[in-house]
Amino acid sequence: MREGPIVLITGGASGIGRTIAESFLELGHRVHVCDSDPAAVASCRDEIPEITATTADISDVDDVAVLFDDLVGHYNGLDILVNNAGIAGPTAAVEDIDPADWQRTIAVDLNGQFYCTRLAVPLLKSAGGGSIVNIASNAAFFGFPLRLPYTACKWALIGFTKTLAMELGPHAIRVNAVCPGSVAGPRIDGVIERDAAARGCPAGDIASLYRRQSSLRTFVEARDVANLVTFLTSEHGARISGQALGVDGHTENLSSGFD
């Protein structure tokens, strides 16, 4: 019996990444994840014995090399890369952003995608094709006040995606970006709290504002993101490449309601 496709998910030991990992496992795929948090990696291994994992910071080229050595050691190949790892970055006016915070956001949210992709592509070519999904954000479609480093990275990921789709298409490698809205969970809760502090208003007001920006008036669930990722990497998505696909309940305007 043919074993399932091999999937690498960065930032896959917790949050959205872990939900994506669990979704692929349910489909019979072989899944390797990485995460910069050793405790999250240990928990993931303990709770999901069939998963393999590496502690790695994707902004570090040497860590990424170790990650791919582990991946090849376990599976000797790759069929799907999900560039999921990312950080929220600072919430501040441009003049108040510490350059170190800017650099850290770029390092994780953009450089890390490149470091992983450059090592994944030879494996995908050797496999005769495959799929790359970059987790961007609906912030890639709009301006997002007080979130400049994060938004700049997510806009850059769209160009990254479309260029790679052109470059890798002749090798039967499809590349797409998934652009979630606000995903319910601790990460968006932290963003809301920081945004509220920056604006000097209650966190509940910011949460309501974020929900009003979606036509469905609700946050996205991690499983919504995972469902789109697994669709794009399946035979159902075999002719979809170079796309930036929102899963956000239709964002009307990220800037609406901001002073």
N, C-alpha and C positions, 0 to 999 in steps of 0.2 A: 504493500500500500504506500502511495506517495505521501510523504510527510507534508504538513502545511507550510505555507509561505513563511519566510523569516522576516520579522519586523523589528526595527530598532526605534524606540521612542525616547527622545531626550526629555528630561524632566518628568519621567514616567512613573516615579515611585509614589507620587501623591497628587492630589487635585485632579485637574482635567486630564493630565497625562496618565494617571493611574486608571481613570475611567476608560480612556482609549485603550490602554493595555488590556483591561479586563474584557472589553468588547472584542478585541482581536482573539483573545484566548477562547472566548465563547464560540468563535467561528473556526476554531481548530488551527489557528496560526501558532507559530513558535515565536515567542516574544522575549526580547532583551530590552531592558530599560537602563537609563542612567539617571542619577540625581546627584546634586552637590551636597545633599544632606545625608550623612552616613546613617543617622537614625531612621530616616525615611526608607533608605535602601534596605536596612536590616529588617524593618517592619514588613516591607513588601515581600522580602524573601520568606519570612516566617509565615505570613498569612496567605501567600500564593506560591506554594512550593514549586509549581511547574514553571515559574518565571525565572529568568536569569537576569542578573543586575550588576552594575558597576558604579562605584562612587566616583563621580567625575564632574568637574566644573567645565562646562563647554567653552567658557571664555579663555581657557588655558589650553594652548596647542598641545602641550605634553600630555595633559589629562585626556584630551580627545584621542591622541595616539594610543594611550593605554585602553581606552574604551573600545576602539576598533580591534586592538589585539585580542581583547576579551571576547568580543563578538565573533571574530573569526575562529578563535579557539573553541568556542561553544558550537558554532554552526557552520563554519567554513563557507559563508555566503551571506547574501542579503537580497531581499525582494522589495521591501518597503522601508522607507525612512520617513519618520514623522518628526519634524523639527518643532518640538513643542516647548522646550525650555525657554523661559523668559522671566523677566522681573518687571515690576510696575514702574520702577524709577521714581524720581522725586516728584512731589506735587508742589509747585512754586512758580512764581512769576519768573520770567527769563533772567532778570537782573539778580534774582536771589538764588539761582541754581549754582551750586558748588560744581566747578569743573570736574572734580573727582566723581561726583554723582552722574554727570553727563557721560563721562568716559566709561564708567561701570555699566551704565544702561546700554550704550553702544556695544560694549564688549560682549555682553550676554545676549542681547536681543538681535544683534545683527552679525557681529564677528563670529559668534558661536555657531550660527546657522551655516556660515561659510566653511568654518573649520570641519564641521560634521559632513557637509555635502561633498567637499572635495575628496574626502576619504570614502564616502559611500558610493560615489559614481563609478569608480572602477569595479566595485563589487556588483553593482546593478548591471553594468555592461557585460560582465562575465556571466551573469545570470540570463542574458538575452533580453533584458528589459526589466521594467519595474515601475515603481511609483514613488514620488516624493510629495509629501504634503507639508507645507509651511503654515504653522499656526500664527496668523497675523491678528488682526482686530478690525472691527468696524471703524476704529479710529483712523484706519488707512483710507477712508472715504471722505473724511471731514477734517477740519481743524478741531483741536481739543484743548481749550484754554487750561493753562497751568500744568499741562502734561507734555511739554515740548519734547524731551528726549524720547519718551515712549512713542509718541505719535510719529516723530521723525523716523524711528526705526521701522514702524509698521508700514509707513508709506514706502520706505526703501525696500521692504520685503516684497511688495507688489512688483516692483521693477526686477528684483532678484528672481521672482517666480516666472515672470513672463519671458525674461531673457533665457533662463534655464530651459523653459519649455521649448523654445526655438532651438537652442543648442543641443538638447538631448533627445528631442523628438525623433530624429533619424535613427536613434539607438533604441527605439521603443520604450523610452522612459518618459512617463507623463509627470508633469509638475503642476501642482495647484496650490492655491492659498485658501485657507479657511479663515473667515473673519468673524469671530464671535462678537456679540454684544457683551454687556455686563453679565458675567456668569456667576450665579449664586454661589456663595461660599466665603471662606475666610479672607481670600485675597481681595475680592471686591469690597468686603466690609472694611478692610484696612484702607483701601483707596478712598472710600466714602468718608471715613473718619478724618483722614488727612485733608481731603478736599474741604470738609466742613470747618476744620481748624483754620485752613488758609483763608476761607471766606468769612469766618466769624459767625457761623450760623449752626443750628442743630443738625446733627448727622441725619436725623429723620427727614429733614427738608431736602438734603442732597439725595438721599435714597429715592424719595418721591420724584425728584427732578429726573434722575436717571431713568426711572420707570416710565415717566411721561415721554421720554425721547423715543420710546418704542411704540409703534402702532398697536402692538398687542398689550402694552402697559404691563410688561412683566420681564423679569430677568430670565436669561437662558439657563438651562440646566446642563451640567457637564455631559450627560448622556446625549443631549442634542448635538453637541460638537462631535462626540464619538461616532454617532450614527452617520454624520456627513463624511467623516474621515473614512470609515469603513466602506461606505458607498463609493467614494471616489477611487479607492484602491482596489475595488472589486471589478468583476467583469461588467457590472452594470455601468461603471464609469469608464469603460474602455476607450471611449472617444472624447473624453473630457480632459483637456490640458490647457495650461496657460490662463486659467481662470482664477479670479478672486471672488469667492462665494460667501456671501453673508449668511450667518445663522444668528439673527438678532431680532426677530420679530418685526423687521423693517424699521430701521432708524430714520426718524423724520428729520432731525437736525441735532447733531451733538452739541451745537452751540446755543440752542434755544433755551431760554431761561437764565443764561448767564449775563451778568451785568457787563 
